[in-house]
Amino acid sequence: MRFVKFFFLGAVTLFAVFTALSLLFPSHLRVSRVVNVPVSRERTLEAIAELRSWGQWNQLIRNTQLTNLHYSSPSTGKGAWLSSDQLAVHELGADSNGVTLQWDLKGGKRYAGGIDLMTVNRDSLAVQWYFDLDFRWYPWEKMGAFVYDRKLGPAMEESLDSLRLFLEKSR
């Protein structure tokens, strides 16, 4: 019985320590990547707002085995969407500064994000792709925040580089 009490007390103490440590971490995280493109704002906006063209540059779409992939008609602008058995992406808004997106993954996870366009100078445009992630107070969610940047970041960088090449080819 003494061992059961010791094990139970140890488990409760360990959970309390992890919970206290997790309170030091923010409950909001933005994963963001940026690339400069030497293409006009209009052409860049056209490429990022048109969901059908994402398969040519977006690694999160291209490298995922999406089954039953469907697009809205039209597939650009506010209200446009792409949907599959694994993923759904909705354009919540689009203007001259970029697009706002909502990503819904199979299993109920939902991520907000977008792609913003920022003028760097006369000949260059910065394209910023970001995901805003919100976490509950659960220690395993907050500790898992470290994984998101390492998981999403490289795919976002590769996608933005592919977008830059896609835009340069289509000039």
C-alpha positions in Angstrom: 0.0 0.0 0.0 2.9 2.3 0.8 4.2 1.9 -2.8 0.8 2.7 -4.3 0.6 6.0 -2.2 4.2 6.8 -3.2 3.4 6.2 -6.9 0.2 8.2 -6.8 1.8 11.1 -4.9 4.7 11.1 -7.4 2.4 11.1 -10.4 0.3 14.0 -9.0 3.5 16.0 -8.2 5.0 15.4 -11.6 1.7 16.5 -13.3 1.7 19.7 -11.1 5.3 20.5 -12.0 4.6 20.1 -15.8 1.4 22.2 -15.5 3.3 24.9 -13.6 6.1 24.9 -16.2 3.6 25.0 -19.1 2.1 28.2 -17.6 5.4 29.9 -18.5 4.8 29.2 -22.2 2.5 31.4 -24.2 -0.9 30.1 -25.3 -0.5 31.7 -28.7 2.2 31.0 -31.3 2.8 32.4 -34.7 4.8 30.3 -37.1 6.0 32.6 -39.9 8.3 32.5 -42.9 9.1 35.2 -45.5 10.6 35.3 -49.0 11.3 38.2 -51.3 10.0 37.9 -54.9 10.9 40.1 -57.8 7.4 40.0 -59.3 4.5 42.4 -59.3 2.0 42.5 -56.4 -0.9 41.7 -58.8 0.8 38.6 -60.2 1.8 37.4 -56.7 -1.7 37.9 -55.3 -3.2 36.1 -58.2 -0.9 33.0 -57.5 -1.6 32.9 -53.8 -5.3 33.5 -54.0 -6.0 30.9 -56.7 -6.3 27.6 -54.8 -6.0 25.5 -57.9 -2.4 26.7 -58.5 -1.3 25.7 -55.0 -0.4 22.2 -56.1 2.4 23.8 -58.2 4.1 25.5 -55.4 2.6 24.6 -52.0 4.5 21.7 -50.3 1.7 21.2 -47.7 -0.7 20.5 -50.6 1.7 18.8 -53.1 3.5 16.4 -50.6 0.4 15.3 -48.8 -1.5 12.4 -50.2 -4.8 14.2 -50.5 -7.7 12.0 -51.6 -11.0 13.2 -53.0 -9.6 16.7 -53.7 -12.3 19.2 -54.7 -12.2 23.0 -55.3 -14.9 25.6 -55.0 -16.0 27.4 -58.1 -14.6 30.0 -58.3 -11.5 28.8 -56.6 -10.2 32.3 -55.7 -11.4 35.1 -53.5 -13.3 35.3 -50.2 -15.3 32.1 -49.7 -13.1 29.9 -52.0 -12.1 26.5 -50.6 -10.3 23.3 -51.3 -11.3 20.2 -49.6 -10.1 16.6 -49.3 -10.5 13.7 -46.9 -7.5 14.9 -45.0 -7.7 18.7 -45.2 -9.9 21.7 -45.9 -8.6 25.2 -46.6 -11.0 28.2 -46.7 -10.2 31.7 -47.9 -11.7 34.0 -45.2 -10.7 37.1 -47.0 -8.6 38.4 -49.8 -7.5 42.0 -50.6 -4.5 43.7 -52.2 -2.4 42.9 -49.1 -2.9 39.1 -49.2 -5.3 36.4 -48.2 -6.6 35.2 -44.8 -7.0 31.4 -44.5 -8.4 28.8 -42.2 -7.0 25.2 -42.3 -9.1 22.4 -40.9 -7.3 19.0 -40.5 -8.9 15.6 -40.2 -9.3 15.0 -36.5 -10.7 18.4 -35.7 -7.6 20.6 -35.5 -8.1 24.1 -36.9 -5.4 26.7 -37.7 -5.8 30.3 -38.7 -3.3 31.9 -41.0 -2.6 33.7 -44.1 -0.2 35.0 -46.7 0.6 38.7 -46.6 2.3 40.8 -49.2 4.5 43.7 -48.1 6.3 46.1 -50.5 10.1 46.1 -49.8 11.1 48.4 -52.6 10.1 49.2 -56.2 11.4 45.9 -57.6 10.7 43.5 -54.7 7.8 42.2 -52.7 8.0 40.3 -49.4 5.6 37.4 -49.1 5.0 36.3 -45.5 3.2 33.0 -44.8 2.0 32.5 -41.3 0.0 30.2 -39.0 -1.5 31.5 -35.8 -1.8 28.6 -33.3 -3.7 28.8 -30.0 -3.3 26.3 -27.2 -5.3 25.4 -24.2 -3.8 25.3 -20.8 -3.0 21.6 -21.0 0.7 21.0 -20.5 1.0 18.5 -23.4 -0.4 21.1 -25.8 1.8 23.9 -24.7 4.9 21.7 -24.6 4.0 20.5 -28.1 4.2 24.1 -29.4 8.0 23.5 -29.9 7.1 20.8 -32.5 5.0 23.1 -34.7 7.7 25.4 -35.7 10.1 22.5 -36.6 7.3 20.7 -38.4 5.7 23.5 -40.3 8.7 25.8 -40.8 10.7 23.8 -43.3 7.6 23.0 -45.5 6.7 26.7 -45.4 10.2 27.7 -46.5 10.3 25.2 -49.3 6.8 26.3 -50.4 7.8 30.0 -50.5 10.9 29.2 -52.5 8.8 27.2 -54.9 6.3 30.1 -55.1 9.2 32.4 -56.0 10.4 30.1 -58.7 6.8 29.6 -60.0 6.3 33.3 -60.2 9.6 34.0 -61.9 8.8 31.3 -64.5 5.4 32.7 -65.2 6.6 36.3 -65.9 
